[in-house]
């Protein structure tokens, strides 16, 4: 698997709390849940290359 890119993210504290609860419900960390949500959004928008589209959820 390719090395993941780190970047700072400023986020509203209330939104973070919502994401934290949601991630907990899905047995994920906040970081992995945000990545999951972004990947799903990119997939629905047709923005992922075909290889990445097929690999979603396999890591």
N, C-alpha and C positions, 0 to 999 in steps of 0.2 A: 504494500500500500504506500502511496506517495506521502511524503511528509506534509502535515497540515500547516496551513498558514495561520499565524496569530495576528490579531488586530484588536485594538481597544474598541469598545462599544459603549456609548453613553445611552442610557435608557431610563425612562421614567420609572421611579421606584414602584409605583402602583402596577405598572405593566410587568416589571420584574417579578413582583409578588405573584401576579397571575400566572406568569410563565413557570415560576417555581412550583406552584401548586399543581399545574397541569403536568409538568415534567414528573413530579412525584407520582401522580395518578398513572402515568405511563411507564413507571420504573426506569426513568432516565435522569441524567443530570440536566441542569438547565442548559449547559453548553451543547450537549448532544441533542436536546430537544429543539433548540433554536436551529441547529444545523439540519435536523430532520424537517422542520417546518419550511426552511428556506429551500431545501432540495425538493420537497413536494410542490412548493409553489413554482419553482423553476421547471419542474417536470410538467405540470399542468399548462404552463405558458409555452411549452415547446422550446425552452431555452437550453436544455442540457444536450450535450452530444449523445448520440445513440448509445455508445458504450456505457457512459455514466447513467443514462436513463435505465438501462437493463440492470445495472449493479446496485441501484437504490435498495437499501434495506439488507444488503448482503454483508455489511461490515460488522 
